[in-house]
Amino acid sequence: MFKNKGALRNLRVLDLTRILAGPFSTQILSDHGADVIKVEAPNGDETRRWGPPFDREGMSAYFRGVNRNKRSLVIDLSCGEGQEILMRLMQNVDVVIENFKAGQMEKWGLGYEDSLRNKFPRLVYAQITGYGSNGPMAGLPGFDAIAQVMSGLTSVNGMADQAPVRVGTPISDLSAGLYITSAIMMALYERESTKLGQKVEVSLLDCSVSLLHPHAANYFVTDEPPVRLGNGHPNISPYQMFETATCWIFIAGGNNKQFQKLVSFLGVPELTEDERFADNAARKENEAELNIVLESVLKEQDGILLAKKLLKGGVPAGAVLEVPQVLELEQLVAREMVLEQPGYKGIGTPIKMSRTPARFCALPPQLGEHSKEVLREANFTQEEIKKLVLSGIISDSS
C-alpha cells in the first residue's frame, strides 16, 4: 500500500464505479490522500480498452487519465462468494461509491436501505445513475451524450442556423463526478457530529440540468425558449468570438468600463458616444451592428498580442489555443497543472492546499494488481485467498 499524506489520508473508499463520472470523482479523492480500492469485474473497467491510443503496456489513455493513485481489486460480483467478499471489505471503509444501473446493488443483496445502512451505520454510500433512483426513467442506463441532449445543454450549444452540437468534453459525466465528490465530503462532514453515514446520490441528467444557467433562469422570467447563439451570450454584449489576422480570440465586455477600455484599445473610442452602444442593454439590442464594427477593426489585428494587451488592461480576452499550446502555457506549468512523473503524464489537480497538497503516488493500476494485498489487509487468510484465486472469484496480477 502506497502512502499519500494528503488531506484525506485517513479515508478509505471502495470504488465500484467504471467509465468516467465515478473514476473522475475517486481520482480527486485519491489525489488528496484517500485509499481508493478500485473494484473491477474479471474483464476490468471497459475503458481500459477504449482506444487507441494505448500506452506501451496496452492500457488506454482514457483509463490512464482518471485512475491514478488507486489500487485495483478484481472480484466477480455476479456470484454469491464475490458479494460476500465485498461485504467483508465494507467493514473497514468510509465510503462506497457505485454507478451501476439503479437497482443492481439491491439485486445482489447489497442495497443501502435494505442491507448496508443497518450493518454499517457510519458508511457513506454514494450512487451515480443516469436518471436517478426514482421516477419513470429509474434503472435505465445513462450515457454522457444522452444526458446532454435530454438536459437541454445541446439545444443551446452551436450556431443558430446549424444543428445542435454536443459539448466537446463529456460535461455530464464530469459534472456528475464533481457533484458526487462534493456530496461525499458533505456527508463525511455531517458524520463528524452525528456519527452516522447516509446515502448520497446524483444523476447525469440532474447534474446536466443544473448547468443550464443562465438559460433556464431567463426562461423562468420571460417564458421565451432559449435559442442557440453560437459563441454569443444571451445577456451580455460584446461577448463573442472574433477573427483576427493571426487567430481567433474571444472578447467579453460585459460592463461599461470594460467596453470603454475595449474600444479605446481598438482605436474607436467614439463608439462609447453612440446611443446604440451606451450600455449593455443597448449593446445587446444592437448586437449585430456592434459586431460588424468590431469585426472590421479586429480583422487587421495580431490576435495573440491583442488578447494579452486587453487582458492586462482589464478587458476579458483570450486567444483560442490548441490543446498542445495549452499544455505548454507558462501559467499552467507554474500551477503544476501538467503532472509529469516517470512513466506518467497527465492533468494535475486544480485544488491547491497549503499544508496538505495533492500528491502523485502511483501509476494507474494494472487489472487486479492489488487483489491479494487488499484481501490480506481485510484479514483474509492465505488459504482463503488461494482458494478464491483458483475458483476465479478474484484474480491478481501482482
HULIN-V834444 format. One record per residue. N is the residue number from 1. RES is the residue in one small letter. SS is DSSP state (H for helix, E for strand, - for the rest). PHI is phi in whole degrees, -180 to 180 (999 if undefined). D_FIRST is the distance of its C-alpha to the first C-alpha in whole Angstrom. Layout:
# HULIN-V834444
n->N res->RES ss->SS phi->PHI d_first->D_FIRST
n->N res->RES ss->SS phi->PHI d_first->D_FIRST
This chain:
# HULIN-V834444
n->1 res->m ss->- phi->999 d_first->0
n->2 res->f ss->- phi->-84 d_first->4
n->3 res->k ss->- phi->-107 d_first->7
n->4 res->n ss->- phi->-130 d_first->10
n->5 res->k ss->- phi->-90 d_first->13
n->6 res->g ss->- phi->-72 d_first->15
n->7 res->a ss->- phi->-61 d_first->17
n->8 res->l ss->- phi->-106 d_first->15
n->9 res->r ss->- phi->-63 d_first->12
n->10 res->n ss->- phi->-100 d_first->13
n->11 res->l ss->- phi->-100 d_first->14
n->12 res->r ss->E phi->-116 d_first->12
n->13 res->v ss->E phi->-123 d_first->14
n->14 res->l ss->E phi->-98 d_first->15
n->15 res->d ss->E phi->-102 d_first->16
n->16 res->l ss->- phi->-99 d_first->19
n->17 res->t ss->- phi->-88 d_first->21
n->18 res->r ss->- phi->-146 d_first->22
n->19 res->i ss->- phi->72 d_first->24
n->20 res->l ss->- phi->-135 d_first->24
n->21 res->a ss->H phi->-56 d_first->25
n->22 res->g ss->H phi->-67 d_first->22
n->23 res->p ss->H phi->-58 d_first->19
n->24 res->f ss->H phi->-62 d_first->21
n->25 res->s ss->H phi->-63 d_first->20
n->26 res->t ss->H phi->-72 d_first->17
n->27 res->q ss->H phi->-70 d_first->16
n->28 res->i ss->H phi->-59 d_first->18
n->29 res->l ss->H phi->-65 d_first->16
n->30 res->s ss->H phi->-70 d_first->13
n->31 res->d ss->H phi->-59 d_first->15
n->32 res->h ss->- phi->-102 d_first->15
n->33 res->g ss->- phi->108 d_first->12
n->34 res->a ss->- phi->-65 d_first->12
n->35 res->d ss->E phi->-85 d_first->9
n->36 res->v ss->E phi->-99 d_first->11
n->37 res->i ss->E phi->-101 d_first->10
n->38 res->k ss->E phi->-86 d_first->13
n->39 res->v ss->E phi->-89 d_first->15
n->40 res->e ss->E phi->-123 d_first->18
n->41 res->a ss->- phi->-69 d_first->21
n->42 res->p ss->- phi->-53 d_first->22
n->43 res->n ss->- phi->-93 d_first->23
n->44 res->g ss->- phi->81 d_first->21
n->45 res->d ss->- phi->-56 d_first->21
n->46 res->e ss->H phi->-62 d_first->25
n->47 res->t ss->H phi->-71 d_first->24
n->48 res->r ss->H phi->-57 d_first->22
n->49 res->r ss->H phi->-109 d_first->26
n->50 res->w ss->- phi->-82 d_first->28
n->51 res->g ss->- phi->-166 d_first->29
n->52 res->p ss->- phi->-74 d_first->30
n->53 res->p ss->- phi->-89 d_first->29
n->54 res->f ss->E phi->-126 d_first->26
n->55 res->d ss->- phi->-83 d_first->24
n->56 res->r ss->- phi->-67 d_first->24
n->57 res->e ss->- phi->-91 d_first->22
n->58 res->g ss->- phi->89 d_first->24
n->59 res->m ss->- phi->-87 d_first->22
n->60 res->s ss->E phi->-70 d_first->24
n->61 res->a ss->H phi->-62 d_first->24
n->62 res->y ss->H phi->-59 d_first->24
n->63 res->f ss->H phi->-66 d_first->21
n->64 res->r ss->H phi->-59 d_first->19
n->65 res->g ss->- phi->-67 d_first->21
n->66 res->v ss->- phi->-135 d_first->19
n->67 res->n ss->- phi->-137 d_first->16
n->68 res->r ss->- phi->-74 d_first->14
n->69 res->n ss->- phi->59 d_first->10
n->70 res->k ss->E phi->-125 d_first->10
n->71 res->r ss->E phi->-112 d_first->8
n->72 res->s ss->E phi->-104 d_first->11
n->73 res->l ss->E phi->-125 d_first->13
n->74 res->v ss->E phi->-97 d_first->16
n->75 res->i ss->E phi->-136 d_first->19
n->76 res->d ss->- phi->-86 d_first->22
n->77 res->l ss->- phi->-80 d_first->23
n->78 res->s ss->- phi->-78 d_first->27
n->79 res->c ss->- phi->-117 d_first->27
n->80 res->g ss->H phi->-59 d_first->27
n->81 res->e ss->H phi->-63 d_first->25
n->82 res->g ss->H phi->-65 d_first->22
n->83 res->q ss->H phi->-66 d_first->23
n->84 res->e ss->H phi->-67 d_first->23
n->85 res->i ss->H phi->-61 d_first->19
n->86 res->l ss->H phi->-60 d_first->19
n->87 res->m ss->H phi->-63 d_first->21
n->88 res->r ss->H phi->-66 d_first->19
n->89 res->l ss->H phi->-65 d_first->16
n->90 res->m ss->H phi->-67 d_first->18
n->91 res->q ss->H phi->-65 d_first->18
n->92 res->n ss->H phi->-127 d_first->15
n->93 res->v ss->- phi->-124 d_first->15
n->94 res->d ss->- phi->-95 d_first->17
n->95 res->v ss->E phi->-135 d_first->18
n->96 res->v ss->E phi->-117 d_first->19
n->97 res->i ss->E phi->-127 d_first->20
n->98 res->e ss->E phi->-142 d_first->22
n->99 res->n ss->- phi->-136 d_first->25
n->100 res->f ss->- phi->-70 d_first->27
n->101 res->k ss->- phi->-59 d_first->31
n->102 res->a ss->- phi->-53 d_first->32
n->103 res->g ss->- phi->102 d_first->33
n->104 res->q ss->H phi->-67 d_first->30
n->105 res->m ss->H phi->-63 d_first->28
n->106 res->e ss->H phi->-64 d_first->31
n->107 res->k ss->H phi->-62 d_first->32
n->108 res->w ss->- phi->-87 d_first->29
n->109 res->g ss->- phi->77 d_first->30
n->110 res->l ss->- phi->-119 d_first->27
n->111 res->g ss->- phi->-67 d_first->29
n->112 res->y ss->H phi->-68 d_first->28
n->113 res->e ss->H phi->-68 d_first->32
n->114 res->d ss->H phi->-94 d_first->33
n->115 res->s ss->H phi->-146 d_first->29
n->116 res->l ss->H phi->-72 d_first->26
n->117 res->r ss->H phi->-60 d_first->28
n->118 res->n ss->H phi->-77 d_first->30
n->119 res->k ss->H phi->-75 d_first->27
n->120 res->f ss->- phi->-132 d_first->24
n->121 res->p ss->- phi->-63 d_first->26
n->122 res->r ss->- phi->-90 d_first->24
n->123 res->l ss->- phi->-70 d_first->22
n->124 res->v ss->E phi->-96 d_first->23
n->125 res->y ss->E phi->-109 d_first->24
n->126 res->a ss->E phi->-107 d_first->24
n->127 res->q ss->E phi->-127 d_first->26
n->128 res->i ss->E phi->-118 d_first->27
n->129 res->t ss->E phi->-127 d_first->30
n->130 res->g ss->- phi->-73 d_first->33
n->131 res->y ss->- phi->-132 d_first->36
n->132 res->g ss->- phi->112 d_first->35
n->133 res->s ss->- phi->-87 d_first->35
n->134 res->n ss->- phi->-136 d_first->38
n->135 res->g ss->- phi->95 d_first->42
n->136 res->p ss->- phi->-66 d_first->43
n->137 res->m ss->- phi->-102 d_first->41
n->138 res->a ss->- phi->-58 d_first->38
n->139 res->g ss->- phi->92 d_first->36
n->140 res->l ss->- phi->-81 d_first->37
n->141 res->p ss->- phi->-68 d_first->34
n->142 res->g ss->- phi->-107 d_first->33
n->143 res->f ss->- phi->-137 d_first->33
n->144 res->d ss->H phi->-53 d_first->33
n->145 res->a ss->H phi->-63 d_first->37
n->146 res->i ss->H phi->-70 d_first->38
n->147 res->a ss->H phi->-63 d_first->37
n->148 res->q ss->H phi->-62 d_first->39
n->149 res->v ss->H phi->-73 d_first->42
n->150 res->m ss->H phi->-77 d_first->42
n->151 res->s ss->H phi->-85 d_first->41
n->152 res->g ss->- phi->96 d_first->44
n->153 res->l ss->- phi->-59 d_first->42
n->154 res->t ss->H phi->-67 d_first->43
n->155 res->s ss->H phi->-65 d_first->47
n->156 res->v ss->H phi->-106 d_first->47
n->157 res->n ss->- phi->-115 d_first->45
n->158 res->g ss->- phi->124 d_first->47
n->159 res->m ss->- phi->-81 d_first->51
n->160 res->a ss->- phi->-60 d_first->53
n->161 res->d ss->- phi->-100 d_first->55
n->162 res->q ss->- phi->-129 d_first->53
n->163 res->a ss->- phi->-66 d_first->50
n->164 res->p ss->- phi->-58 d_first->47
n->165 res->v ss->- phi->-126 d_first->44
n->166 res->r ss->- phi->-66 d_first->40
n->167 res->v ss->- phi->-60 d_first->38
n->168 res->g ss->- phi->-67 d_first->37
n->169 res->t ss->- phi->-111 d_first->33
n->170 res->p ss->- phi->-74 d_first->32
n->171 res->i ss->H phi->-64 d_first->33
n->172 res->s ss->H phi->-69 d_first->33
n->173 res->d ss->H phi->-64 d_first->29
n->174 res->l ss->H phi->-66 d_first->28
n->175 res->s ss->H phi->-67 d_first->30
n->176 res->a ss->H phi->-63 d_first->29
n->177 res->g ss->H phi->-63 d_first->25
n->178 res->l ss->H phi->-67 d_first->26
n->179 res->y ss->H phi->-64 d_first->28
n->180 res->i ss->H phi->-69 d_first->25
n->181 res->t ss->H phi->-63 d_first->23
n->182 res->s ss->H phi->-61 d_first->26
n->183 res->a ss->H phi->-63 d_first->27
n->184 res->i ss->H phi->-61 d_first->23
n->185 res->m ss->H phi->-66 d_first->23
n->186 res->m ss->H phi->-62 d_first->27
n->187 res->a ss->H phi->-65 d_first->26
n->188 res->l ss->H phi->-67 d_first->23
n->189 res->y ss->H phi->-64 d_first->26
n->190 res->e ss->H phi->-65 d_first->28
n->191 res->r ss->H phi->-63 d_first->26
n->192 res->e ss->H phi->-60 d_first->26
n->193 res->s ss->H phi->-95 d_first->30
n->194 res->t ss->H phi->-101 d_first->30
n->195 res->k ss->- phi->66 d_first->27
n->196 res->l ss->- phi->-122 d_first->28
n->197 res->g ss->- phi->-84 d_first->26
n->198 res->q ss->- phi->-165 d_first->28
n->199 res->k ss->E phi->-91 d_first->28
n->200 res->v ss->E phi->-122 d_first->28
n->201 res->e ss->E phi->-143 d_first->29
n->202 res->v ss->E phi->-135 d_first->30
n->203 res->s ss->E phi->-125 d_first->32
n->204 res->l ss->H phi->-59 d_first->33
n->205 res->l ss->H phi->-66 d_first->36
n->206 res->d ss->H phi->-59 d_first->36
n->207 res->c ss->H phi->-64 d_first->34
n->208 res->s ss->H phi->-67 d_first->36
n->209 res->v ss->H phi->-63 d_first->39
n->210 res->s ss->- phi->-65 d_first->38
n->211 res->l ss->- phi->-92 d_first->38
n->212 res->l ss->- phi->-79 d_first->42
n->213 res->h ss->- phi->-68 d_first->43
n->214 res->p ss->- phi->-94 d_first->46
n->215 res->h ss->H phi->-62 d_first->47
n->216 res->a ss->H phi->-66 d_first->47
n->217 res->a ss->H phi->-60 d_first->48
n->218 res->n ss->H phi->-64 d_first->51
n->219 res->y ss->H phi->-64 d_first->52
n->220 res->f ss->H phi->-61 d_first->52
n->221 res->v ss->H phi->-86 d_first->55
n->222 res->t ss->H phi->-105 d_first->57
n->223 res->d ss->- phi->64 d_first->56
n->224 res->e ss->- phi->-100 d_first->56
n->225 res->p ss->- phi->-61 d_first->54
n->226 res->p ss->- phi->-63 d_first->52
n->227 res->v ss->- phi->-126 d_first->52
n->228 res->r ss->- phi->-72 d_first->50
n->229 res->l ss->- phi->-122 d_first->51
n->230 res->g ss->- phi->64 d_first->49
n->231 res->n ss->- phi->-93 d_first->48
n->232 res->g ss->- phi->-78 d_first->50
n->233 res->h ss->- phi->-119 d_first->49
n->234 res->p ss->- phi->-70 d_first->51
n->235 res->n ss->- phi->-125 d_first->52
n->236 res->i ss->- phi->-127 d_first->52
n->237 res->s ss->- phi->-152 d_first->54
n->238 res->p ss->- phi->-76 d_first->54
n->239 res->y ss->E phi->-157 d_first->50
n->240 res->q ss->E phi->-160 d_first->50
n->241 res->m ss->E phi->-89 d_first->49
n->242 res->f ss->E phi->-128 d_first->52
n->243 res->e ss->E phi->-90 d_first->53
n->244 res->t ss->- phi->-114 d_first->53
n->245 res->a ss->- phi->-68 d_first->55
n->246 res->t ss->- phi->-118 d_first->51
n->247 res->c ss->- phi->-170 d_first->49
n->248 res->w ss->E phi->-87 d_first->48
n->249 res->i ss->E phi->-132 d_first->47
n->250 res->f ss->E phi->-111 d_first->47
n->251 res->i ss->E phi->-126 d_first->49
n->252 res->a ss->E phi->-126 d_first->49
n->253 res->g ss->- phi->-122 d_first->52
n->254 res->g ss->- phi->-74 d_first->51
n->255 res->n ss->- phi->-121 d_first->54
n->256 res->n ss->H phi->-63 d_first->57
n->257 res->k ss->H phi->-63 d_first->56
n->258 res->q ss->H phi->-65 d_first->53
n->259 res->f ss->H phi->-65 d_first->56
n->260 res->q ss->H phi->-62 d_first->58
n->261 res->k ss->H phi->-65 d_first->56
n->262 res->l ss->H phi->-60 d_first->55
n->263 res->v ss->H phi->-69 d_first->59
n->264 res->s ss->H phi->-68 d_first->60
n->265 res->f ss->H phi->-59 d_first->57
n->266 res->l ss->- phi->-83 d_first->59
n->267 res->g ss->- phi->80 d_first->62
n->268 res->v ss->- phi->-129 d_first->64
n->269 res->p ss->H phi->-63 d_first->64
n->270 res->e ss->H phi->-64 d_first->67
n->271 res->l ss->H phi->-64 d_first->65
n->272 res->t ss->H phi->-71 d_first->64
n->273 res->e ss->H phi->-91 d_first->68
n->274 res->d ss->- phi->-81 d_first->68
n->275 res->e ss->H phi->-59 d_first->68
n->276 res->r ss->H phi->-66 d_first->66
n->277 res->f ss->H phi->-124 d_first->63
n->278 res->a ss->- phi->-66 d_first->64
n->279 res->d ss->- phi->-149 d_first->60
n->280 res->n ss->H phi->-61 d_first->57
n->281 res->a ss->H phi->-60 d_first->59
n->282 res->a ss->H phi->-68 d_first->62
n->283 res->r ss->H phi->-64 d_first->60
n->284 res->k ss->H phi->-67 d_first->58
n->285 res->e ss->H phi->-67 d_first->61
n->286 res->n ss->- phi->-113 d_first->63
n->287 res->e ss->H phi->-61 d_first->59
n->288 res->a ss->H phi->-61 d_first->61
n->289 res->e ss->H phi->-65 d_first->63
n->290 res->l ss->H phi->-63 d_first->61
n->291 res->n ss->H phi->-63 d_first->59
n->292 res->i ss->H phi->-61 d_first->62
n->293 res->v ss->H phi->-65 d_first->62
n->294 res->l ss->H phi->-64 d_first->59
n->295 res->e ss->H phi->-61 d_first->58
n->296 res->s ss->H phi->-66 d_first->61
n->297 res->v ss->H phi->-80 d_first->60
n->298 res->l ss->H phi->-73 d_first->57
n->299 res->k ss->- phi->-65 d_first->57
n->300 res->e ss->- phi->-97 d_first->59
n->301 res->q ss->- phi->-90 d_first->56
n->302 res->d ss->- phi->-82 d_first->53
n->303 res->g ss->H phi->-62 d_first->50
n->304 res->i ss->H phi->-65 d_first->47
n->305 res->l ss->H phi->-66 d_first->49
n->306 res->l ss->H phi->-65 d_first->51
n->307 res->a ss->H phi->-60 d_first->48
n->308 res->k ss->H phi->-64 d_first->46
n->309 res->k ss->H phi->-65 d_first->50
n->310 res->l ss->H phi->-64 d_first->50
n->311 res->l ss->H phi->-63 d_first->46
n->312 res->k ss->H phi->-65 d_first->47
n->313 res->g ss->- phi->-87 d_first->50
n->314 res->g ss->- phi->98 d_first->49
n->315 res->v ss->- phi->-106 d_first->49
n->316 res->p ss->E phi->-58 d_first->46
n->317 res->a ss->E phi->-159 d_first->46
n->318 res->g ss->E phi->-161 d_first->44
n->319 res->a ss->E phi->-75 d_first->44
n->320 res->v ss->- phi->-76 d_first->43
n->321 res->l ss->- phi->-104 d_first->40
n->322 res->e ss->- phi->-79 d_first->38
n->323 res->v ss->H phi->-54 d_first->35
n->324 res->p ss->H phi->-59 d_first->35
n->325 res->q ss->H phi->-65 d_first->37
n->326 res->v ss->H phi->-59 d_first->34
n->327 res->l ss->- phi->-72 d_first->31
n->328 res->e ss->- phi->-109 d_first->33
n->329 res->l ss->- phi->-61 d_first->35
n->330 res->e ss->H phi->-59 d_first->35
n->331 res->q ss->H phi->-62 d_first->34
n->332 res->l ss->H phi->-72 d_first->31
n->333 res->v ss->H phi->-64 d_first->30
n->334 res->a ss->H phi->-63 d_first->30
n->335 res->r ss->- phi->-89 d_first->28
n->336 res->e ss->- phi->56 d_first->25
n->337 res->m ss->- phi->-90 d_first->26
n->338 res->v ss->E phi->-113 d_first->25
n->339 res->l ss->E phi->-94 d_first->22
n->340 res->e ss->E phi->-130 d_first->22
n->341 res->q ss->E phi->-133 d_first->19
n->342 res->p ss->- phi->-54 d_first->19
n->343 res->g ss->- phi->81 d_first->19
n->344 res->y ss->E phi->-151 d_first->19
n->345 res->k ss->E phi->-144 d_first->22
n->346 res->g ss->E phi->-163 d_first->22
n->347 res->i ss->E phi->-77 d_first->23
n->348 res->g ss->- phi->-78 d_first->22
n->349 res->t ss->- phi->-91 d_first->22
n->350 res->p ss->- phi->-81 d_first->25
n->351 res->i ss->- phi->-89 d_first->24
n->352 res->k ss->- phi->-107 d_first->24
n->353 res->m ss->- phi->-121 d_first->23
n->354 res->s ss->- phi->-73 d_first->25
n->355 res->r ss->- phi->-96 d_first->23
n->356 res->t ss->- phi->-127 d_first->19
n->357 res->p ss->- phi->-69 d_first->19
n->358 res->a ss->- phi->-64 d_first->17
n->359 res->r ss->- phi->-138 d_first->15
n->360 res->f ss->- phi->-94 d_first->14
n->361 res->c ss->- phi->-120 d_first->10
n->362 res->a ss->- phi->-155 d_first->10
n->363 res->l ss->- phi->-64 d_first->13
n->364 res->p ss->- phi->-53 d_first->14
n->365 res->p ss->- phi->-76 d_first->12
n->366 res->q ss->- phi->-71 d_first->14
n->367 res->l ss->- phi->-60 d_first->16
n->368 res->g ss->- phi->73 d_first->14
n->369 res->e ss->- phi->-61 d_first->11
n->370 res->h ss->- phi->-120 d_first->8
n->371 res->s ss->H phi->-57 d_first->11
n->372 res->k ss->H phi->-64 d_first->11
n->373 res->e ss->H phi->-60 d_first->8
n->374 res->v ss->H phi->-65 d_first->8
n->375 res->l ss->H phi->-67 d_first->12
n->376 res->r ss->H phi->-62 d_first->11
n->377 res->e ss->H phi->-63 d_first->10
n->378 res->a ss->- phi->-89 d_first->13
n->379 res->n ss->- phi->70 d_first->15
n->380 res->f ss->- phi->-77 d_first->16
n->381 res->t ss->- phi->-78 d_first->18
n->382 res->q ss->H phi->-59 d_first->18
n->383 res->e ss->H phi->-66 d_first->21
n->384 res->e ss->H phi->-63 d_first->20
n->385 res->i ss->H phi->-64 d_first->18
n->386 res->k ss->H phi->-59 d_first->20
n->387 res->k ss->H phi->-64 d_first->23
n->388 res->l ss->H phi->-66 d_first->21
n->389 res->v ss->H phi->-67 d_first->20
n->390 res->l ss->H phi->-63 d_first->24
n->391 res->s ss->H phi->-82 d_first->25
n->392 res->g ss->- phi->83 d_first->23
n->393 res->i ss->- phi->-69 d_first->22
n->394 res->i ss->E phi->-127 d_first->19
n->395 res->s ss->E phi->-140 d_first->18
n->396 res->d ss->- phi->-139 d_first->15
n->397 res->s ss->- phi->-109 d_first->15
n->398 res->s ss->- phi->-69 d_first->13
